[in-house]
Each structure stands twice: as C-alpha cells, then as structure tokens.
Amino acid sequence: MSEQKKHQYIAIAGNIGAGKSSLTGLLAQHFGWQAFYESVDDNPYLADFYEDMLRWSFNLQIYFLSSRFRHQKDMLKKETSLIQDRTIYEDVEIFAKNLHQMSLMSDRDFNNYEALFHEMSYYLRPPDLLIYLRAQVPTLVRQIQQRGREYENSIRIDYLERLNNLYEDWIGRYPHEKLIIDTDDLDFVNDKEDLGSIIGLVEQRLYGLFN
C-alpha cells in the first residue's frame, strides 16, 4: 500500500438535495479532516437576482466565482487535510451554464464569464478526489422536502432535471480523480452500513494498493 499523502484535499459535488453537506460532515468526522461549507448568506446580489434574474445573473455568478476562488486559496493554505462541500467547477459548469441556457445570461456575459474562469483555473489545485453524489430527481425532491428550507420550496422539478443533465455531462468530462456514488438506494445519514460502504470506497481510492 502506498504511503498516505500528508494533506488530502477532498471535494463533494452534486445537485441540490443530493446530501453534500451531510456527507461532508460525516466524512470529516470519520477521517479527521477539516470541513469547509459553502455560504451564500453574505452574497450582496442574491436579493437583486431574484427580483430581476436577467439583469443580475452575471453579477451574481461573478461574485460566487471570485468568493469561491478566494475561499479555495485560503482553504488550501491550511496545513491540514480537508473536505469541501461543493466546488468552484460547479459554478461555471452547472449554475452559470444553466442560466445561459435558460436565456437568463447573455452570450456576451457567459463568454466573458467562461474566459475569466479559464484564466483562474490555471491557479486552481484540483481535489485529490472528487466525490460526485448522483441522485435522481425524486430522491432530490424527497430530501429537499425533508430538510424543510423555506427558500427551497419554490424549486421546480424541471429545474432539478436541467441541473442533473448538466452534472452528468460535466462529470463525464471531468479529467481528474473522481468517485461516483449512486445515492438513490442509500441512506448514509441514518444507516451505518451505507455510510461504511462509502467510507470503504473513499479509502480504496485515496489509500488503495495501486495509488
């Protein structure tokens, strides 16, 4: 077995309601990693965006991109292994792209946004392992309803389907180490065996014989 790397960088990706935050916390607790969660509470464009999405979509996504880039730089300065809830790649590959496809971001703005991300990507360190939580829309809907966040009540099924399609396209092209976990038949929050199976897969990918 190869020697374990000193500082691991793990990231969890997935659609709204896929269980990213829950699994981030569980894996951080098991492996002794430091957990980092995304925060949208301090975004100054959110209220304006929901009032006029076409006008403010570019501003919103630029803020997300710059703040996540800054967050990742600060995060990776820490002398510890860490796990991140959602990645910077999802901003451009999923959410900005979806706004563009829905005609809520102009071609000019989206091309500008993609060009900026392309330049920033040279300074990014990809995760040692990206864990993608794949879930079908009924699973997402059930889990969104279970956590009961009021602002998520208006999420439409067709919106989740659009995001799922973009996630599948992106994860198929993702060029670095990845682990895809189908979660429709798993309950890793309440079932220790399900959590244990995921932990085993993560250990195999990170510390396995051929790594």
C-alpha positions as CSV (number, residue, x, y, z in Angstrom):
1,M,0.0,0.0,0.0
2,S,1.3,3.4,-0.9
3,E,2.2,5.9,1.7
4,Q,-0.7,8.2,2.7
5,K,-0.4,11.7,1.5
6,K,0.2,14.2,4.3
7,H,-2.6,16.6,3.4
8,Q,-5.5,15.4,1.4
9,Y,-8.0,17.7,-0.4
10,I,-11.4,16.1,-1.0
11,A,-14.4,17.7,-2.5
12,I,-18.1,16.7,-2.8
13,A,-20.2,17.7,-5.8
14,G,-23.8,17.1,-6.5
15,N,-27.2,18.6,-7.2
16,I,-29.3,20.5,-4.7
17,G,-30.6,18.0,-2.1
18,A,-28.0,15.3,-3.0
19,G,-26.6,15.2,0.5
20,K,-23.3,17.0,0.0
21,S,-23.3,18.9,3.3
22,S,-24.3,15.8,5.3
23,L,-21.6,13.6,3.8
24,T,-19.0,16.3,4.1
25,G,-19.6,16.4,7.9
26,L,-19.7,12.6,8.3
27,L,-16.5,12.0,6.3
28,A,-14.8,14.9,8.1
29,Q,-15.7,13.3,11.4
30,H,-14.5,9.8,10.4
31,F,-11.2,10.8,8.8
32,G,-10.4,13.7,11.0
33,W,-10.5,16.2,8.1
34,Q,-11.4,19.8,8.4
35,A,-14.8,20.5,6.7
36,F,-15.5,23.6,4.6
37,Y,-19.0,24.5,3.6
38,E,-20.3,26.9,1.0
39,S,-22.1,30.0,2.3
40,V,-24.5,32.2,0.3
41,D,-25.8,34.3,3.1
42,D,-23.4,37.2,2.5
43,N,-23.9,37.4,-1.2
44,P,-25.0,41.1,-1.9
45,Y,-26.6,40.2,-5.3
46,L,-29.0,37.5,-4.2
47,A,-32.0,39.7,-3.5
48,D,-31.5,41.7,-6.7
49,F,-31.1,38.5,-8.7
50,Y,-34.4,37.1,-7.6
51,E,-36.1,40.4,-8.5
52,D,-34.5,40.5,-12.0
53,M,-32.6,37.4,-13.0
54,L,-31.7,38.6,-16.4
55,R,-30.2,41.9,-15.2
56,W,-28.2,40.4,-12.3
57,S,-27.3,36.9,-13.2
58,F,-23.8,37.9,-14.4
59,N,-23.1,39.9,-11.3
60,L,-24.3,37.1,-9.1
61,Q,-22.1,34.5,-10.8
62,I,-19.1,36.7,-10.8
63,Y,-19.4,37.2,-7.1
64,F,-19.8,33.5,-6.5
65,L,-16.8,32.8,-8.7
66,S,-14.5,35.4,-7.0
67,S,-15.5,34.5,-3.5
68,R,-15.1,30.7,-4.1
69,F,-11.7,31.3,-5.7
70,R,-10.6,33.4,-2.7
71,H,-12.1,30.8,-0.3
72,Q,-10.2,28.0,-2.0
73,K,-6.9,29.8,-1.9
74,D,-7.3,30.5,1.8
75,M,-8.5,26.9,2.5
76,L,-5.5,25.3,0.8
77,K,-3.1,27.4,2.8
78,K,-4.1,25.4,5.9
79,E,-1.7,22.6,7.0
80,T,-4.4,20.0,7.3
81,S,-6.4,17.5,5.3
82,L,-9.7,19.0,4.3
83,I,-13.1,18.2,2.7
84,Q,-15.1,20.8,0.7
85,D,-18.9,21.0,0.2
86,R,-19.3,22.0,-3.5
87,T,-16.5,23.0,-5.9
88,I,-15.7,26.1,-7.9
89,Y,-16.1,24.0,-11.1
90,E,-19.8,23.7,-10.4
91,D,-20.2,27.4,-10.7
92,V,-19.2,27.5,-14.3
93,E,-20.2,24.0,-15.5
94,I,-23.6,23.9,-13.8
95,F,-25.1,27.1,-12.5
96,A,-23.8,29.7,-14.8
97,K,-24.2,27.4,-17.8
98,N,-27.8,26.7,-16.8
99,L,-28.6,30.5,-16.5
100,H,-27.1,30.9,-20.0
101,Q,-29.2,28.0,-21.4
102,M,-32.3,29.5,-19.9
103,S,-31.5,32.8,-21.6
104,L,-31.1,34.4,-18.2
105,M,-27.4,35.3,-19.1
106,S,-26.5,36.8,-22.4
107,D,-24.0,35.1,-24.8
108,R,-21.6,38.0,-24.2
109,D,-21.7,37.8,-20.4
110,F,-21.4,34.0,-20.4
111,N,-18.4,34.0,-22.8
112,N,-16.8,36.7,-20.6
113,Y,-17.5,34.6,-17.5
114,E,-16.1,31.4,-19.1
115,A,-13.0,33.2,-20.2
116,L,-12.4,34.6,-16.7
117,F,-12.8,31.1,-15.2
118,H,-10.4,29.7,-17.8
119,E,-7.7,32.1,-16.7
120,M,-8.4,31.4,-13.0
121,S,-8.3,27.7,-13.5
122,Y,-4.5,27.8,-14.0
123,Y,-4.2,28.8,-10.4
124,L,-6.5,26.1,-9.0
125,R,-5.5,22.9,-7.4
126,P,-7.9,20.1,-8.3
127,P,-9.1,17.9,-5.5
128,D,-7.1,14.7,-4.8
129,L,-10.6,13.1,-5.0
130,L,-13.9,14.5,-6.3
131,I,-16.9,12.6,-4.9
132,Y,-20.0,13.0,-7.1
133,L,-23.3,12.2,-5.4
134,R,-25.6,11.1,-8.2
135,A,-29.3,11.2,-7.3
136,Q,-32.5,11.0,-9.5
137,V,-34.9,13.9,-9.2
138,P,-37.5,12.0,-6.9
139,T,-34.6,11.4,-4.4
140,L,-33.6,15.1,-4.6
141,V,-37.2,16.3,-4.1
142,R,-37.7,14.0,-1.1
143,Q,-34.5,15.1,0.6
144,I,-35.2,18.8,-0.1
145,Q,-38.6,18.4,1.5
146,Q,-37.2,16.5,4.5
147,R,-34.8,19.3,5.4
148,G,-37.5,21.9,5.1
149,R,-35.7,25.0,4.0
150,E,-38.4,27.6,3.2
151,Y,-36.5,29.2,0.3
152,E,-36.2,25.9,-1.4
153,N,-40.0,25.3,-1.6
154,S,-40.2,27.1,-5.0
155,I,-37.6,24.9,-6.7
156,R,-39.2,23.3,-9.8
157,I,-38.8,19.7,-10.8
158,D,-37.7,20.7,-14.3
159,Y,-35.0,23.0,-12.8
160,L,-33.6,20.0,-10.9
161,E,-33.7,17.9,-14.1
162,R,-31.8,20.6,-16.0
163,L,-29.1,20.7,-13.3
164,N,-28.9,16.9,-13.3
165,N,-28.3,16.8,-17.0
166,L,-25.5,19.4,-16.7
167,Y,-24.0,17.5,-13.8
168,E,-23.9,14.2,-15.8
169,D,-22.3,16.0,-18.8
170,W,-19.7,17.6,-16.6
171,I,-18.8,14.6,-14.5
172,G,-18.3,12.6,-17.7
173,R,-15.7,15.1,-18.9
174,Y,-14.1,15.7,-15.5
175,P,-10.4,14.9,-16.1
176,H,-9.2,14.3,-12.5
177,E,-9.6,11.6,-9.9
178,K,-13.3,11.0,-9.2
179,L,-15.7,8.7,-7.3
180,I,-19.3,8.5,-8.5
181,I,-21.7,7.3,-5.8
182,D,-25.4,6.5,-6.8
183,T,-27.3,7.5,-3.7
184,D,-30.9,6.7,-4.6
185,D,-30.8,3.5,-2.6
186,L,-28.5,4.7,0.2
187,D,-29.2,6.4,3.5
188,F,-25.7,7.2,4.7
189,V,-27.1,9.7,7.3
190,N,-29.1,7.1,9.2
191,D,-27.7,3.7,8.1
192,K,-24.2,3.0,9.4
193,E,-23.7,0.2,6.8
194,D,-24.4,2.6,3.9
195,L,-22.0,5.1,5.4
196,G,-19.5,2.4,5.9
197,S,-19.7,1.3,2.3
198,I,-19.0,4.9,1.2
199,I,-16.1,5.2,3.6
200,G,-14.6,2.0,2.1
201,L,-14.9,3.3,-1.4
202,V,-13.2,6.6,-0.4
203,E,-10.4,4.7,1.4
204,Q,-9.8,2.5,-1.6
205,R,-9.5,5.5,-3.9
206,L,-7.2,7.5,-1.6
207,Y,-5.1,4.8,0.0
208,G,-5.6,1.7,-2.1
209,L,-2.9,-0.7,-3.2
210,F,-2.4,0.8,-6.7
211,N,-2.4,4.5,-5.7
